[in-house]
Amino acid sequence: MQAKIEKISPLSALAIKNIDEQENKPVDFLSFREKLSFANISHPEKRKEWKGARLAIKSALDAINLAYPGFYKDEHGKSYPMDGYGNVSLTHTKGLAAAIFHKEMPVGIDIDYVKEKVVRLGPKFLDPSEIEFLQGDPILYTIAWSAKESIFKCQGRKGISLRQHILLSPFSSDDKVIKGKIHNTDFADHYYSVKVERIDDMIMTYTIW
Ligand SMILES: CC(C)(COP(=O)(O)OP(=O)(O)OC[C@H]1O[C@@H](n2cnc3c(N)ncnc32)[C@H](O)[C@@H]1OP(=O)(O)O)[C@@H](O)C(=O)NCCC(=O)NCCS
């Protein structure tokens, strides 16, 4: 997947960065607390991922002409803008970091490589009705995994099981948007639309409104 910056709407944008190309980029826009957090990451790969994701948020915000407010994490690990305006989600995987921002609505984003073993892991994160329509295809399984991770990140609470609480409607490899819901919780059902982008063996999904 190529690095890109995409304005999704006047209120929302996403950016994907190649983390190896970000090493020498300045991060003087980070808040004091973020600079401290960054200084405390010792693992070199984790440092690159963390920095790449923050540079991705910065580019997404630039695309919709918003200043970088600094972000903090809640007790579940979900990031929020320090000025209280807007919603963000981050993901990183081998070589790539991505971020999505929406000024008004919650968002979730995820990137994964297609791997054969995802089919074997299916019963851990899929409902039997989903296993039926995914037909043992590793690409469809990876899309399902990624879409559920995006929905999970969009709502952000721990205690939501991908298998028991997030249910996807049937989809095929041609579908660019798939539907899902969070159900079987103490709260009313929540419905989500998830955009799917696939390039070779890489799947990116993100929630849209
Ligand atoms: C939290 C979780 C979504 C992170 O996903 P991941 O694939 O490990 O990692 P990604 O690179 O895609 O995403 C990492 C980012 O997720 C974000 N994140 C962490 N916890 C989060 C939460 N509760 N809500 C929203 N975003 C969260 C963070 O910003 C993190 O980036 P950072 O550390 O640089 O700040 C994942 O670990 C998880 O808990 N998934 C669902 C739970 C589950 O059921 N898992 C097992 C089923 S078999």
The ligand as a Gaussian input file, in Angstrom:
#p B3LYP/6-31G(d) Opt

LIG

0 1
 C       -6.522000      -2.490000      20.794000
 C       -6.395000      -3.215000      19.470000
 C       -7.598000      -2.861000      18.633000
 C       -5.099000      -2.763000      18.772000
 O       -4.972000      -3.358000      17.529000
 P       -3.584000      -3.949000      16.965000
 O       -3.905000      -4.696000      15.724000
 O       -2.857000      -4.643000      18.059000
 O       -2.713000      -2.704000      16.625000
 P       -2.905000      -1.517000      15.579000
 O       -1.536000      -1.124000      15.159000
 O       -3.878000      -1.783000      14.498000
 O       -3.516000      -0.366000      16.495000
 C       -2.753000       0.191000      17.521000
 C       -3.430000       1.459000      17.972000
 O       -4.732000       1.141000      18.468000
 C       -5.095000       2.200000      19.340000
 N       -5.862000       1.618000      20.439000
 C       -5.410000       0.884000      21.482000
 N       -6.446000       0.541000      22.281000
 C       -7.566000       1.075000      21.735000
 C       -8.946000       1.099000      22.105000
 N       -9.401000       0.480000      23.198000
 N       -9.814000       1.771000      21.310000
 C       -9.391000       2.401000      20.197000
 N       -8.090000       2.436000      19.786000
 C       -7.193000       1.767000      20.554000
 C       -3.832000       2.905000      19.802000
 O       -3.858000       4.236000      19.298000
 C       -2.718000       2.112000      19.128000
 O       -1.679000       2.920000      18.617000
 P       -0.556000       3.600000      19.556000
 O       -0.125000       2.544000      20.523000
 O        0.518000       4.057000      18.615000
 O       -1.254000       4.740000      20.230000
 C       -6.348000      -4.753000      19.670000
 O       -5.227000      -5.115000      20.381000
 C       -7.581000      -5.322000      20.347000
 O       -7.705000      -5.283000      21.535000
 N       -8.517000      -5.881000      19.524000
 C       -9.833000      -6.356000      19.914000
 C       -9.894000      -7.303000      21.026000
 C      -10.010000      -8.729000      20.656000
 O      -11.084000      -9.247000      20.730000
 N       -8.895000      -9.379000      20.315000
 C       -8.724000     -10.783000      20.193000
 C       -9.763000     -11.516000      19.420000
 S       -9.245000     -13.088000      18.921000

